Amino acid sequence: MTVVAIIPARYGSTRFPGKPLALIGGKPMIQHVYESASKVPGLDRILVATDDRRILETVRGFGGEAVLTSPNHASGTDRLAEVAKKLKAEWVVNVQGDLPFVQPRTIARTLRPLRLDRSIPMGTARTPIFQREEWFNPNVVKVVSDAHGFALYFSRAPVPFLREGAPSRDGTNSPALARARIWGHRHVGVYIYRRDFLMKFARLRPTALERTEGLEQLRALAHGYRIRVADVDEPSVEVDTPEDLTKAEHFLKKRGG
């Protein structure tokens, strides 16, 4: 039951070109992600999949494993599938390259349901949103799950809408918010795929929902596949823009790194 973690890292990010090589505490972000993933128990192999030789050489420079992939992939999943096609593994872990401080236990908890139930093709994670700014930030993806822990929907919009006294943008607390104590749930960019499903998923045609939200996990839901969502306690440190580097630096100093 081999488990391989792959970190897709593209140089030409629309919002933040060269993002994987951005320095946090004097260290490239891709190195932070790699070192965090290397602490996960039970992983048999970790590698970076990139379309850029600068990232490839950086990863190899700090002692990591990296492979060069096609520059023509439309999504990180396609890049993942290119690498996974050549691997012998039962599970493939996709760790997003913009999570410099992803916790090892987050990945372990996300993998656990798939180990227990072999009928689940795909898993991911969520964590509570406590800040109003995150709730209304379109770069923070929200997820709503059913009573059994499977995803109902992912969105860049604040979902679910709190019909009874919805929270306002000025931060005024509503009765519904006071009862819930949280705004909603933030999707954490960790995915677990059964390898055979990953190969199938990469061949599925993108859907209107995926194109509208810009979220490829909606392709799986639209085609009728279930996604198990694990509840985790993950700090909100996701680097989407250059401005997010300040938040990452602050978190690193607070952690004593």
N, C-alpha and C positions, 0 to 999 in steps of 0.2 A: 504494500500500500504506500507507494512512493508519493511524497508531497514536494512539489517544486514551486518556489516563489519566483515570480517574474515581475520586475519593475520596469514598465514602459517609460521611456524618457525621450521626449521629442524636443529638439532644439528650437524649432520655429513656432513657439506658442504665440497665439494671436495677441493675448493681453500682456504677455511677458516673455519676449524672445530671450533665449538662453537661460531660462528659469532653472533647469537642473544644475547649472554651474554657478548660480548666485551664491554668494558667501553668507553663511550664518555662523557667527562666532569664529570667523576665519576658516571655515570648512565648507566645501561645496554642499549644496542641499542634497544632491544625490547620494553623497557619502553618509549624511545623517539618516536618510531613508534606508540605505543598505545596512548600516550598523544596527538600526532598530530592528529590521527584519531578521538579522542574524542572531538575535537573542530569543527568537521564537522556538520553543522546544518542538521537536518532531519534524522540522523541515530538513529534507535531504539535500537540497541544493537551492542556491539563490543566485540569480543572474539579472543583469540589466539588459533590456532590449532597446536599442537606440538606432536612430537613422543618421547619427552624426558622429564623425570620427573624434571630435573634440571630447564628447561625452565618453566615448569608448575608451580613449586614452586616459581620461581622468579616473574612471573606475578601475582600470587596470593599474593605474599609478598608486592607488591606495590599497591594492591587493585584492580587489573584487573581480568577479567574473562578468564579462559583458560580451554581447554579440551584436553585430551590425545587421540591421534589417532593411527592407525596402523603404525608400523615402516616399513611396506613393500610397501608403496606407491611409484610409479615410478616418480611422479611429484607432484608439489604443487596443481595442479588442482584436482588430485585424493584425496588429503588430504582435500581440500575444499569441494568436493562433499560428502565425508563421513560425514562431520559435517552438511552441508546444507540439507542432506537427512532427518535429524531429526528436521529441523526448519520450521516454518511457516513464509515464507517471499516471497515477490514478486521479490525483487532484492537482489542479493548477491554482496557485494563489496569485491574484493580481493586486499588487500593492501600488497605489498611485504615487507617482513621483513628487507630488506636491504636499505630502504628509511627512515632514522632516522628523517629527517626534512621535510617530505612530507607536502605540504601546504593544509590546509582544502579546499581552493577554487579550488585546482586541482581536488579533489575528487568530489566536488559539480558540477564543470563544466563537468566532465566526465559523471556524472549521468544524467544531464539535458536533453541531446538528447533522452535518453531512456524513460524518463518521457513523452516527447512530442510526441514520435513516438513508439507505442507499437510493431511495426513490427521489430524493431531493436533488435537482440538477445544478442548483446555483444558490449561493448564500452571500449575504453582505451584512452590514451592521448599521446601527443608529445610536445616537446619544441625545440626551435632552438639550433643548435650547433654553437658556436662561436669560439671554440678552435680547432686548428689543431690536438692536441693530442687526443681529444675525437673522432674526425672524423676517425682517423686511429686505434683507440683502439677497439679490437674485443669484449671486455667486455661491450662496449657501443653499445646497439642495435639501429639500425637506422630504420626508417619507412618512406615509401613513400605512400601518399594518393592521391585519385582521386579528381576531381573538386567538388564533393559533400561531401567530408570529410570522405570517407570510405577507409580503408587500401587496398593498392595494394600489398604491400610486406613488410616483416620485414627481416632484415639481420644484421649479425655482420660485414659485409663488408661495405665500404663507398658507399652507394647508395643514389641518382642516380649518375652514372658516368658522369662527366662533359666533354663531348666529345670535346667541343670547348674550348681549353685551360684549361684542367683539373688541379686542384690544385696539386702541387707537395709535396712530403714528407718533403722537406726542408723548407716549409712554404712560398714559393714564391706565391704571389697573382696572380691569372689569371684574364683576363677580365671578364670571366663568374662569378668568385667568387666576383669580385668587384661589378658587377651588382646585384648579389643576396644578398650580404652583410652577408650571413651566409653560412656555409659549407653544411648544410642539417638539418635533424630533428632527435632528439634523442627520442627514445621511453621511456615513463615514466611507471614504473611498477605498474600501478593501472588498475584494470579491473573491469568492472561492467557486471554482467550476470543477465539475467532473470533466475529465479531459475529453471524453467522447461528446459531451454536451457542448463544450467550448468549440469543437470542430463544427458541430451542427449550427451553433449560434452564429459563428462567423459567416456562414453561408446564407443566413436568413436575410431577406430584403429589409432595409430600413423602412419604418412606418411613418405615417403622418405625425403621430404623437412624438416619436423620437426627433423628427426634424423640427417640430414646433418648439419643444422644450430644450433641444440640444442635449438630450440624455439618452445614451444608447441602451441603458438597462430597460427603458420602456419598450424596446424592441422585443425583449423576452416576454414581458407581460402581454403585449399586444398579440403575440403569437400563441398565448395560452400556457406559457411555462411559469412555474412557481419560483419565487425567490424567497428563501428563508432569511429573515432579518433578526440578527442577534442584538440584544440590548447590552450596551457596553458603557463604560465610564471613560470616555476619550476626551482629552483636552481639546479645545477649539483652536487648533493651530494648523491652518491650511493656507498655503501660499498660492494665491491666484494672481496677485498683482504685485508690482514693486513695493507698494505701500504696506503689504502684508509682511514684508521682511522686518519692519520695525517691531511688529507684534511677535514675530518669531524670535528676534534678538532678545526682547523683554522676557519671553518665556524661558529661553535658555539661561539667562542670567538669574532669573528667579529660581530655576531648578538647580543652579549652581554648576552648570556645564561650562 
